[in-house]
Amino acid sequence: MTAFEIISVFIGILTLLVTFGSLIVAFLTFLDKRNSYRDRRKKK
């Protein structure tokens, strides 16, 4: 493998990690908003 191919693979793996990380963060904030909405309805 040339240096270009190694760097390309490394950048691709980093991009996948960042993408899945942001998806997980978005999913967790969605769940948190849903739970806090449910808690607010119970208090009334």
C-alpha positions, 0 to 999 in steps of 0.5 A: 500500500502506498502512503496515499492509500494508508492515509485514505483508509485512516481518514475513512475510519475516522469519518465513520467513527465521527458519523456514528458518534454524532448519531449516538449523541443525537439519539441520546438527546432525542431520548432525553427530550422524550423522557423530560417531556413525559416527566413534565406531563406527570407533574401536572 
